[in-house]
Amino acid sequence: MPRELKVFSGSACRDLALSVCEHLKLPLGNCLTQRFANGEVRIQIEENVRGADVFLIQSTSEPVNEHLMELLIMMDALRRASAGEITAVIPFFGYARQDRKDQPRVPITAKLVANLITTAGADRVVTMDLHSGQIQGFFDIPVDHLYASPVLIKHFVQMELPNVVVMAPDVGSVKIARAYAKSLGASLAIADKRRPRPNVAEIMHIIGDVADSNVFIIDDMIDTGGTMVEAASAAKKAGAQEIYAAVTHPVLSGPALERLEKSAIKELVVTDTIPLPPGKRHPKIKVISVAPLFAEAITRIHNEESVSSLFGIQI
C-alpha cells in the first residue's frame, strides 16, 4: 500500500510550509518545539508517523545554527518514531558559501552540514537555488535541486518592459543570468566584481551594453546587498534606464535595507524561502511565493514521478 503523506515544519519558514500544505490540501503536522532554560531545543512529534512518507520543511536561515539544530533534531525524532521515509525540504541551504578551501586551514562547512543532515536521518533532500550547484555532490543521498526561475521570469514577463538586458552581478551568476536572458529574449551583461574582503564588493566595469536599457540583475541571494547595489550603480553610470533586481533568498543582513533604500534599484523581487519579518520589509521589496513549486515537487516525489521538469526555466 502507498505510504501516507505527512508534512511537518520547523520554526524557520512556517508560513511557507502552511502555504505548501494549502496547495497539497493537507494539514500541517503537529510538532511541539520548545527550549530548555539553557537554550537547548526540545522537539516532540505529536502524531503518528509510523511508516509515513514525511516531508520536513525548514530553511537554515537566521539564526542559522538554531534552525539547523531544529532540523537535525526533528529528523532524529521522526526517524526514532519509525517514519517510513524522511525528506528534508530546505528552501534555503545555509553555509552554502563555504563550499571549498579558498584559503589555508579553512573548513568546507557545506560538506559538514550535508553530512549532519544525512546522519540525522534524511533519506532525500529538496532544496532551491543552491549558491554552488556542486553542493549536491556533497550528499550521499538523492538531492532534488529546484529553481525559482519559473515564478521570477513570469513576473518579469508580466511587466512587459522594452529593451531588456539581463545582468549578472558577478561571474558566478553568469549561467543563470544567461538562462534568464534566453527565456526573456534579452541580451546579457556581466559585472566584473572583485571582493577585497568578505561582504565587501567592488565593481570594476561592465561587460556588455546596458545604455538606454531596462536592466534585470539576477542572483541567487542578497546578503548585505553590497554586490547588488554596486552592480546597479555601475549599470546606472553606464546609461541604464530603470534597474530591477531578482534574488531567490532574501538574507538581508546588516546594512542591506539601508543600501537598498539609497540604491538605483527600483524594485527587488524575492521569494519566501526566507520569511521577511516586519523589520526587514521595505517598499522596494516584492515577495513572490514558491510554495506551488515545492508542493508540486513533494507530490511528484511522493508518487514516485519525475521531478526533472521542475529543474529548468519555464514561463
N, C-alpha and C positions, 0 to 999 in steps of 0.2 A: 504493500500500500504506500502511496506517496506520503512523505513526511509533512507534518503540519508546519505552516509558515508563521514565524513569530518575529516581530521587530522590537528591539529594545534601544534605549538611548542613554548615553551619559549626560552630563550637565553642560557639555561644550556647545552643542548646537541642537538643543531640544526643539526649537521652533521648526528647524529644517526637518527633523525626524517626524514631528507631528504632521507636517505638510506631506512628507513621503507616505505616511500611513493613510492620510486622506486620499491620496491618489490610489493607493493599494486597497482602499476600503477595508482597512484593518485597524483595530485598536492598538495603541502603543502599549508594549508590555509593561507590567508593573514591576518596578525595581526601587528598592529603598537605598538611598545614598546618604550617608551620614559622616560626620567627622568626630573622632575621639577628641578629648580635651587637648591632646598634644598635636593634633592635626592629622593623625593617621586616618586613612579612608576606610570606611566600613560599608560593604555592599551586601545586600540581600535580595536575591531574585524571589519575587513574591507570587510566582505562579509556576505551574508545572511545565517544564521544558523537555522532559524525557523523550528522546528520540526526535525532537523537533528540528526543523531547519531554521536556525536562528541567525538573524542579521543584526549586528550591533553597530549603531551609528554614533560615531564620536570623532570630532576633529581634535587634533593635538595643537590647539591654538592657545593663546594667552589665557591663563598661566599654563605654559606648555607642560611643565613637569607634573602639575596637578592633574591635568586632563590625560596625560599619558598614563599615569598611575591608575586613574579611574578605569581607563580602557583595559589595562592589563589585569586588574583585579576583577573587573566584570567578566572578562573572558575566563579567568580561572574559576569564578563562581559558576558560570554556565557549564564549563567542562565538568566540574565536580557534581553538577546537577544532572549529568548524563544527557546533555543536548546532543542531538544526532550529528549535526554539522554546524560549525560556527564560522560565520563570515564577518570579518571586521570591515565595516564601511567607514573609511577615513577620508572625509571630503577634503580636509587639509592635512597633509603629512608634514608634521614638524621635523626639524633637524635636517630637512632635505638639502640645505645649502652646505652641509658638512658631508659631502659625498666622495671626498678624495683627500689624499695627503698633498696639500698645496704648499706646505711648509714643513720643515723638520719637526719631528716629535709632536705631531698633532693627531688626534683620533679620526677615524672615519665613523662619525656618530650615526649617520643614516643607516649604516650596516648594523651597528649595535642595536638600534631601535627595531630594525627588521628582525633581528634575532630574538629580541624580547617579545615581540608580538607573536612570533611563531611558537616560542617556548610557552607562552601563556595559554595557548590553546587554539589559535586561529587556524582554520583549515583553508581559508581563502581570504584575500584582501581585495577590496574595491576602493579605488581612490580616484582623485581627479587632478589633472594638470600638475603632475609632479614637477618640481623645479629642475630635476635632472631625470630624464627618462631611464637612464641606466639603473636607477634605484630598483626597478622591477627585478633586476637580476640579483639583488641582494637577498631576495626571499627564496626559500626552497619550497614554497607553496605557490599555487596559482595566483596571479595578480591581474585584475581587470582594471586597466588604466583608461578612465573616461576623460572626455574633453568638454569644456564649457562652450566651445565654439558654436554649436548649433543655436544656442539661445542668444549669444552675443552677436553673432552675424545677423540673425533675424532682426535684432534691434536696430543694427546699423542699416540694413536694407529698408526698414520701415521709415527711416529718417529721410531717404530719397535725396541725399546731398550730391551735388555735381562735383566734378574734378577732385575725386577722392584719391589720396595717397596713403597707403598703409606704411607705418614707420615702426621699425624695430628699435627699441631704446638702447640695445647693445647686441653684440654678436650672438650671444646665447639665445636671443629671441628671434633670430632671422628665420628659422624653419617655420615656426608657427605664424609669423607675420607674412611670410610668402604664401602660406596656405590661405590666410585671410584675404590677401590681395587677389589671389586667383579666384576665390569664391565671389568676391565683390567686383571683379573685373577692374581692379585698380592697379596702379604702379606701386613699386616698392622703394622705400628709402631706409637707410641704416644709419644710426647714430654711432659714431666712433667714441666709445666710452672708455675712460680709464678710472680705476679705483685706487687712489693712493693709500687708503686705509678703509677698514670695514665701515659700511653705511655712509661713505663719502664718495660721490661720483662727479667726474668732470667730463663734459662732452667736448671733444676736440674739434670735430667738424661733422657734417652730414654727407653721406654718400647717397647721391640721388637728388632729384629736383622736387622741391616742395613749394616753390614760389607760386602764388595765386591758387593754392590748392587747399582743400579741407583735409586735414590730417587726422588719421586714426592711429594712436600709439597703442601697441598691443604688447602685453607682458603677462606672465603667469601670476605675479603677485606684486603688491606695493607695500613696502615696509615703512621706512622713514620718508619715502617719497622723493629722495634726492635724485635718483636716476630719472624718474618720470618727469619731474619738474624741470630738470636740466635739459632733457630732450625736448620738452615743449618750448622752453626758452630758445633753444637753438633753432627749432623749426620756425618760431615766430621771427627771429632775426633773419632767417633765410627767406622770408616773404610769405609764409603760410597765412591763410585767412583765419578760419576757425579750427581750433585744435580740440579733439576729443581723445579720451583715453579709456581703455578697457583692460581690466585685470580680473582674474578668477578669484584670487584670495586677498581680501582687504585687511592685511595685518595692521597697517596704520599705527605704527609705533612713534613715540616721541613727538617730534615737530611735524609729523606728516600733515595734519589738518591745517596748521598754520602755513606750511609751504603750499598746500593746495589752494588755500584762500588767496594767496598772493601770486599764484602762477597764471600762466597764459591758458591753462586748461579750462575749457568751457563746461565740460561735463565728464565725470569719471564714472564709468559703468562698472559695477562689481556684481558678484554673485553672493549668495547666502551660505557659502561653505564655511564662512566665519561670521557669526552674528555681529551686527553693529549695535553696541549699547548706546544709550542716549548721548553719552559724552563723545562718541565718535561719528555721530550723524552730522551731515553738512548739506546745505542746499545744492552744492555741485555734485553730490554723490547720488547715483541712481542704482538701486538694488534690483537685480533680476534673479528669480528663483531657479535653481537647478534641481528642485525636488522631482519634477517629472522624469528627468534623465535617470536619477537614482532609483526611482520607483520602477521604471522600465527595466533597468539592469537587474534589480532584485527579482522581478517577475521572471525574467529570462533565465537567470541562474537557478532559481527555484524549480523551474520547469525543464531545466537542462536543455535550453535552447541557445542558439548562437548570440553572443553579445557583440560580435565584431562590427555590426552595422552602427553601433553607438560610438565607435572609436574615431571615425572620420569626421570631417567637417561637412555639415549638412545645412540646408536652409529650409 
